[in-house]
Amino acid sequence: MCGIVGIFSKSPGLSERLGEHLARMLVQMGDRGPDSAGAAIYRDPVAQGAAKLSLYSADDSVRWDEIEAAIGDALGVSRSRPVTARHRLVEVEADPEPAQAWVEEHLPGLRVMSAGRTIEMFKEAVTPARFVQEYGIAGMTGSHAIAHTRMATESRVTTQGSHPFSTGRDLCLVHNGSLSNHNRLRQELRREGIGFQTDNDTEVAAGYLTWRMREGATLEEALEGCLEDLDGFYTFAVGTADGFAVLRDPIACKPAVMAETDDYVAIASEYRALADLPGAADAEVWEPSPGVVYSWGAAVVGG
């Protein structure tokens, strides 16, 4: 099962209500994945040379003031915002990759959910309805977002094992399906310097995209590589700082439907998640073709 939703704004008016639409879509997909939920929202980019870190602690009694002081001494904290008792968004005066590496080395009790200039990523092992309420998703603005509801069939229900997965600067991926060669591919990617924090096959797919883009591929080229290098069945929705992309495997046994108007393009596992979007009745609606990359936004080049 599992449910995917995503929306890319083409207009300021839609951007102002992005979270409201995303929250409604995610709750609609709740019965496809009641075990956990998560979202990555792109908004409010920080300056060059700075980064947003979405941090998570499994410990409800975590001392965020002490953590922020340690991060501030090493990286310089320009802003910190509590999200929930276990999630915090911290802006630091360092590039995303070294900032994430420092936290992982010096604060091993924390999980860096995402690092980048625009991405804010949150997930939790709760129902989608509870997730959107506790995290205030409906009140968020943004340029684009992807989200996921999970029915765990191959691993334990945990926050770390939930979607989305972020493995590179501002990149994240959600997945409906299953990969059969993820263990071998994980070993190969580790030799290329890609790190993994879970045994989830979706994190491997995200790591594959990060590796290909590091090697100079655009996002579209990296997704086309999935058709050759990933075995299994999948619908992917991918977010980057500059855009949003969708890919289904060549068999396309996992459901997906898209809708596009002058104000947005959106994806969901089922049409009912799109039906309440503004102008949905007059939108261009279609099922993504197997093995075809669909993307919106600026061409995304690895670096």
Residue pairs with C-beta under 8 A, 6 or more apart in sequence:
1 32
1 33
1 151
1 153
1 176
2 32
2 33
2 148
2 149
2 150
2 151
2 163
2 175
2 176
2 269
3 26
3 29
3 30
3 32
3 33
3 128
3 148
3 149
3 176
3 268
3 269
3 270
3 273
4 29
4 146
4 147
4 148
4 174
4 175
4 176
4 235
4 237
4 256
4 267
4 268
4 269
5 22
5 25
5 26
5 28
5 29
5 146
5 147
5 148
5 266
5 267
5 268
5 269
5 273
6 144
6 145
6 146
6 147
6 174
6 237
6 239
6 244
6 246
6 266
6 267
6 268
7 18
7 21
7 22
7 25
7 144
7 145
7 264
7 265
7 266
7 267
7 277
8 143
8 144
8 243
8 244
8 264
8 265
8 266
8 296
8 297
9 15
9 18
9 142
9 143
9 144
9 263
9 264
10 262
10 263
10 264
10 265
11 262
11 263
11 264
13 263
14 21
14 263
14 264
14 278
15 141
15 142
15 143
16 141
17 141
18 41
18 43
18 140
18 141
18 142
18 143
18 144
18 145
19 41
19 136
19 137
19 138
19 139
19 140
19 141
19 142
19 145
20 138
20 139
21 264
21 266
21 277
21 278
22 39
22 41
22 137
22 138
22 140
22 145
22 147
23 132
23 137
23 138
24 138
24 273
24 276
25 147
25 266
25 268
25 273
25 274
25 277
26 37
26 39
26 128
26 131
26 132
26 137
26 147
26 149
26 273
27 128
27 129
27 132
28 268
28 270
28 272
28 273
28 276
29 128
29 149
29 268
29 269
29 270
29 273
30 37
30 127
30 128
30 129
30 149
32 149
32 151
32 269
32 270
33 128
33 148
33 149
33 150
33 151
34 127
34 128
34 149
34 151
35 125
35 150
35 151
35 152
35 157
35 162
36 123
36 124
36 125
36 126
36 131
36 149
36 150
36 152
36 157
36 158
36 159
36 161
36 162
36 163
37 123
37 124
37 126
37 127
37 128
37 131
37 132
37 147
37 148
37 149
37 150
37 162
38 121
38 122
38 123
38 124
38 131
38 147
38 148
38 150
38 162
38 163
38 164
38 174
39 121
39 122
39 123
39 131
39 135
39 137
39 145
39 146
39 147
39 148
39 164
40 114
40 119
40 120
40 121
40 145
40 146
40 147
40 164
40 166
40 172
40 239
41 119
41 120
41 121
41 137
41 140
41 142
41 145
42 118
42 119
42 120
42 142
42 143
42 144
42 145
42 170
42 239
42 241
43 118
43 120
43 140
43 141
43 142
43 143
44 118
45 117
45 118
45 241
46 52
46 78
46 91
46 117
46 118
48 117
49 93
49 94
49 95
50 78
50 91
50 92
50 93
50 94
50 95
50 117
51 91
51 92
51 94
51 95
51 96
51 99
51 100
51 115
51 116
51 117
52 89
52 90
52 91
52 96
52 114
52 115
52 116
52 117
52 118
52 119
52 120
53 71
53 89
53 90
53 91
53 92
53 96
53 99
53 100
53 103
53 112
53 114
53 115
54 87
54 89
54 112
54 113
54 114
54 115
54 119
54 120
54 121
54 122
55 67
55 87
55 88
55 89
55 90
55 103
55 110
55 111
55 112
55 113
56 86
56 87
56 110
56 111
56 112
56 113
56 159
57 86
57 109
57 110
57 111
58 86
58 109
58 111
58 159
59 86
59 109
60 85
60 86
62 85
62 86
62 109
64 80
64 82
64 88
67 88
67 107
67 110
68 77
68 80
68 88
68 90
70 106
70 107
71 77
71 90
71 92
71 102
71 103
71 107
74 102
74 106
75 92
75 93
75 94
75 99
75 102
76 92
76 93
76 94
77 90
77 91
77 92
77 93
78 91
78 92
78 93
79 90
79 91
80 88
80 89
80 90
80 91
81 88
81 89
81 90
82 88
83 89
83 122
83 135
84 122
84 124
84 134
84 135
86 124
87 113
87 122
87 124
87 135
89 120
92 99
94 102
96 115
96 116
96 117
96 169
96 170
97 115
97 169
99 115
100 112
100 115
103 110
103 112
104 110
104 112
111 160
111 197
113 121
113 122
113 123
113 166
114 120
114 121
114 166
114 170
114 172
115 166
115 169
116 166
116 169
116 170
116 171
116 241
117 169
117 170
117 241
118 143
118 170
118 241
119 166
119 170
119 171
119 172
119 239
119 241
121 164
121 166
121 172
122 135
123 131
123 148
123 159
123 162
123 163
123 164
124 131
124 134
124 135
124 159
124 162
125 157
125 158
125 159
125 162
126 134
128 149
131 137
132 138
144 239
144 243
144 244
144 296
144 297
145 239
146 164
146 172
146 174
146 237
146 238
146 239
146 244
147 164
147 174
148 162
148 163
148 164
148 174
148 175
150 157
150 162
150 163
152 161
154 178
154 201
155 161
155 198
155 199
155 200
160 197
160 198
161 198
161 199
161 200
163 173
163 174
163 175
163 202
164 172
164 173
164 174
164 206
164 239
165 172
165 173
165 174
165 198
165 200
165 202
165 203
165 205
165 206
166 172
166 173
166 206
167 173
167 194
167 195
167 196
167 203
167 206
167 207
167 209
167 210
168 206
168 209
168 210
168 213
168 214
169 241
170 239
170 240
170 241
171 206
171 209
171 210
171 213
171 238
171 239
171 240
172 206
172 238
172 239
173 202
173 205
173 206
173 209
173 236
173 237
173 238
173 239
174 202
174 236
174 237
175 201
175 202
175 205
175 234
175 235
175 236
176 234
176 235
176 254
176 255
176 256
176 269
177 232
177 233
177 234
177 235
177 249
177 253
177 254
178 201
178 232
178 233
178 234
179 185
179 201
179 202
179 204
179 205
179 230
179 231
179 232
179 234
180 231
180 232
181 230
181 231
181 232
182 201
182 204
182 205
182 232
185 204
185 208
185 229
185 230
186 196
186 204
186 207
189 196
189 204
189 207
189 208
189 211
190 196
192 211
194 207
194 210
194 211
195 207
196 203
196 204
196 207
197 203
201 232
205 226
205 230
205 234
205 236
208 222
208 225
208 226
208 229
208 230
209 219
209 222
209 223
209 226
209 238
212 221
212 222
212 225
212 302
213 219
213 222
213 300
213 301
213 302
213 303
214 302
214 303
215 302
216 301
216 302
217 225
217 302
218 299
218 300
218 301
218 302
219 238
219 240
219 243
219 245
219 295
219 299
219 300
220 245
220 293
220 295
220 299
220 300
222 302
223 236
223 238
223 245
223 247
223 293
223 295
224 293
226 234
226 236
226 247
227 247
227 249
227 250
227 291
230 249
232 249
233 249
233 251
233 252
233 253
233 254
234 247
234 248
234 249
234 254
235 246
235 247
235 248
235 249
235 252
235 254
235 255
235 256
235 269
235 288
236 245
236 246
236 247
236 248
237 244
237 245
237 246
237 267
238 244
238 245
238 246
238 247
240 297
240 300
241 300
242 297
242 298
242 299
242 300
243 295
243 296
243 297
243 298
243 299
243 300
244 265
244 295
244 296
244 297
245 293
245 294
245 295
245 296
246 256
246 258
246 267
246 288
246 293
246 294
246 295
247 288
247 291
247 292
247 293
247 294
248 254
248 256
248 288
248 289
248 290
248 291
248 292
249 290
249 291
250 290
250 291
251 290
252 288
252 289
252 290
252 291
254 269
255 269
255 270
256 267
256 268
256 269
256 287
256 288
257 267
257 268
257 269
257 270
257 271
257 274
257 285
257 286
257 287
257 288
258 265
258 266
258 267
258 285
258 286
258 287
258 288
258 294
259 265
259 266
259 274
259 277
259 280
259 283
259 284
259 285
260 266
260 283
260 284
261 278
261 279
261 280
261 282
261 283
261 284
263 278
263 279
264 277
265 296
266 274
266 277
267 288
268 274
271 285
274 280
274 283
274 285
277 283
288 294
